[in-house]
Amino acid sequence: DAMVIQNPRYQVTQFGKPVTLSCSQTLNHNVMYWYQQKSSQAPKLLFHYYDKDFNNEADTPDNFQSRRPNTSFCFLDIRSPGLGDAAMYLCATSTDRVNEQFFGPGTRLTVL
Amino acid sequence: AQKVTQAQTEISVVEKEDVTLDCVYETRDTTYYLFWYKQPPSGELVFLIRRNSFDEQNEISGRYSWNFQKSTSSFNFTITASQVVDSAVYFCALSEALWNRDDKIIFGKGTRLHILP
């Protein structure tokens, strides 16, 4: 089945230790998104790729970076995680930015 | 700036009752898109419906129905004859058409729905 896969599902890191979260898709969608969702809150868009074109939200901290080496994969790098970065990170894809998004199961990040 | 308000933080109903989840939005755009997503306890958001601002026709899909009213800037979601499997957090979202500003897509804070057996 076509889907959005996120690895790992659970990630524990130490304060300040870089961490990379990965997302892959078999849907061949043009757009890939990264969201941060804290407990009992709405998902918040961090950035998205339209094909190779990277688009950052203005309030996304510089600590967060992303890479999309090919259509299928997208990575979220957190260079120096702080305690406030503990959250669920959701990857999503869509055929176009105004179309429905297909979400992965998320990676829950814990920062010790 | 765009805004989505889901005033109902949490709702509990008994199975087989009907329930309506409210969504009120604000936007300065004339072209925009509205969505509903379901987030069950497993955590994965599931797309339910997409509406563009020019299509005010109400939609029914099985037990689910949506009422879009531009006059009141509302896009409400009704579940008829609710079932325990409907228990989840439901998010309403608003997307601008051009994606050339900040707040390209805004999610409401969600309504946690409990269906009691």
Boltz contact constraints between the chains, C-beta under 6 A:
constraints:
  - contact:
      token1: [A, 42]
      token2: [B, 107]
      max_distance: 6.0
  - contact:
      token1: [A, 42]
      token2: [B, 109]
      max_distance: 6.0
  - contact:
      token1: [A, 42]
      token2: [B, 110]
      max_distance: 6.0
  - contact:
      token1: [A, 43]
      token2: [B, 107]
      max_distance: 6.0
  - contact:
      token1: [A, 45]
      token2: [B, 105]
      max_distance: 6.0
  - contact:
      token1: [A, 58]
      token2: [B, 102]
      max_distance: 6.0
  - contact:
      token1: [A, 97]
      token2: [B, 99]
      max_distance: 6.0
  - contact:
      token1: [A, 98]
      token2: [B, 33]
      max_distance: 6.0
  - contact:
      token1: [A, 98]
      token2: [B, 95]
      max_distance: 6.0
  - contact:
      token1: [A, 100]
      token2: [B, 47]
      max_distance: 6.0
  - contact:
      token1: [A, 100]
      token2: [B, 50]
      max_distance: 6.0
  - contact:
      token1: [A, 103]
      token2: [B, 44]
      max_distance: 6.0
  - contact:
      token1: [A, 103]
      token2: [B, 45]
      max_distance: 6.0
  - contact:
      token1: [A, 105]
      token2: [B, 44]
      max_distance: 6.0
  - contact:
      token1: [A, 106]
      token2: [B, 43]
      max_distance: 6.0
